[in-house]
Amino acid sequence: MKQLTGSCLCNNIEVSLPDDFDYMGNCHCSECRKLSGSDYAAVGGIDSDKFQLVRGQEYLHIYHKSDETDITFCKNCSSTLFSRKKSSKKHNIRLGILDNPPRQKPSFHIFTKSKAPWSEITDNLPQFEKQPD
């Protein structure tokens, strides 16, 4: 299986993961909008045990968002890299950090009920007002 690499803007942090996402989607919730500075965030979920930090441990900054979620940034360039979901043991990778293209593409939109008022979803992907079960 092909390995993907990802990195932050300053390239101090590098990650590696198999090209085997469990899901890929676009999240329109207000938290992802604030975190990304955009109208949505494209993420891909993968089992945490498949994710590897190659280098840059000393540059990681972890924001403890909730008992369920930690969000990881680069201390130097402030790139948002991934979040870790504790109960599901998943890493949600910000797809924009990938250095090489994955075989999959985002296949849904979630939290569309709270999407930015100026944002218009123009593709035919399934839309969920909240998060699907």
Order of alpha helices (4+ residues) and beta strands (2+ residues): beta-beta-beta-alpha-beta-beta-beta-beta-beta-beta-beta
